[in-house]
Amino acid sequence: MHHFHSLLLKLTTLENRILQYETRLQSLLTTNQSEMTDQISILQEEWTRKLRGKDTEIEGFRRDLVGIIEALQLLHDQSN
């Protein structure tokens, strides 16, 4: 009977250790997920700013091209 109680105690101890391990693992996963979410948000903000800057550059380039085309059309019309 003593052997049975000893095995039962070992089993209970093992189950408790497994539960603690799972709890620590879940805590680590939650922390890592939170950190990754924060990093993703930072990267999204950074790339959004970069894209807006590029959009502004492209818009300026487009305006310059429109001005050049209008000037060329005016020169073409004056030569005819």
C-alpha positions as CSV (number, residue, x, y, z in Angstrom):
1,M,0.0,0.0,0.0
2,H,2.9,2.3,0.8
3,H,4.2,1.7,-2.8
4,F,0.8,2.8,-4.2
5,H,0.8,6.1,-2.2
6,S,4.4,6.7,-3.2
7,L,3.5,6.3,-6.9
8,L,0.4,8.5,-6.4
9,L,2.5,11.2,-4.8
10,K,5.0,11.1,-7.7
11,L,2.2,11.2,-10.2
12,T,0.7,14.2,-8.5
13,T,4.0,15.9,-8.3
14,L,4.6,15.3,-12.0
15,E,1.2,16.6,-12.9
16,N,1.8,19.8,-10.9
17,R,5.2,20.3,-12.6
18,I,3.6,19.8,-16.0
19,L,0.9,22.3,-15.1
20,Q,3.5,24.8,-14.0
21,Y,5.4,24.3,-17.2
22,E,2.3,24.8,-19.3
23,T,1.5,28.0,-17.3
24,R,5.0,29.3,-17.9
25,L,4.8,28.4,-21.6
26,Q,1.5,30.1,-22.0
27,S,2.8,33.2,-20.3
28,L,5.8,33.3,-22.6
29,L,3.6,32.9,-25.6
30,T,1.3,35.7,-24.6
31,T,4.3,38.0,-23.9
32,N,5.9,37.1,-27.2
33,Q,2.7,37.6,-29.1
34,S,2.3,41.0,-27.4
35,E,5.8,42.0,-28.3
36,M,5.3,40.9,-31.9
37,T,2.1,42.8,-32.2
38,D,3.9,45.9,-31.0
39,Q,6.7,45.4,-33.5
40,I,4.3,44.9,-36.3
41,S,2.4,48.1,-35.4
42,I,5.7,50.1,-35.4
43,L,6.7,48.6,-38.8
44,Q,3.3,49.4,-40.2
45,E,3.6,53.0,-39.0
46,E,7.1,53.3,-40.4
47,W,6.1,52.0,-43.8
48,T,3.0,54.1,-43.9
49,R,5.1,57.2,-43.4
50,K,7.6,56.1,-46.1
51,L,4.8,55.4,-48.5
52,R,3.1,58.8,-47.9
53,G,6.5,60.4,-48.5
54,K,6.9,58.5,-51.8
55,D,3.3,59.5,-52.8
56,T,4.2,63.1,-52.2
57,E,7.3,62.8,-54.3
58,I,5.4,61.1,-57.1
59,E,2.7,63.8,-57.0
60,G,5.4,66.4,-57.4
61,F,7.0,64.6,-60.2
62,R,3.6,64.3,-61.9
63,R,3.0,68.0,-61.6
64,D,6.4,68.7,-63.1
65,L,5.7,66.4,-66.0
66,V,2.3,68.1,-66.6
67,G,4.1,71.4,-66.6
68,I,6.6,70.2,-69.1
69,I,4.0,68.7,-71.4
70,E,2.0,72.0,-71.3
71,A,5.1,73.9,-72.1
72,L,5.9,71.6,-75.0
73,Q,2.3,71.9,-76.3
74,L,2.5,75.6,-76.1
75,L,5.8,75.6,-78.1
76,H,4.3,73.2,-80.6
77,D,1.3,75.4,-81.0
78,Q,3.4,78.5,-81.5
79,S,5.6,76.9,-84.1
80,N,2.5,76.0,-86.2
